[in-house]
Structure formats: structure tokens, C-alpha cells
Amino acid sequence: MTIVLTILQLLSAIAIILIVLLQSGKKAGLSGAIGGISETFMSKNKSKSLDARLAKMTKWIGLVFVVLTIVLNIL
């Protein structure tokens, strides 16, 4: 049982790494903070974009990773 949970934890860790690397960076930087970011078509539909889905996947897989870590620590 411990080996199976350890393998699942390893796979979830690799998945988190890959998903974070696939996400796009915040390209606005300081200029976007000072000047403001104009509302474009992409910013209106942000909840349906690939970045939004990747962010949701990061949260869920991160939760799985934390739960597996706690379970493995208890065992």
C-alpha cells in the first residue's frame, strides 16, 4: 500500500511541475501595474482560457499531493 501511494505521490509531483511549466508568465510586469491593463477579448474570457484550466488543475493536483503526503506520513 505504501509503495502504491508513493508512486501516486511521485506522479502527482511530476504533474504539478509540468503544469506549472506550461502556464504562461505574467508578462505585464511593472508597466501593467502602473499603467493598468486594458480589457481585451482574452481578459474577458479568461475563465475559459487554457491558463485558467491549468490553474485549476494545479490546485486540484496540489491538493492530491498534500493529501497523499499526509497519508504517507501517518502510515
Buried (B, 14 or more C-beta within 10 A) or exposed (E): EEEEBEEBBEBBBEBBEEBBEEEEEEEEEEEEEEEEEEEEEEEEEEEEEEEEEBBEBBEEBBEBBEEBBEBBEEE
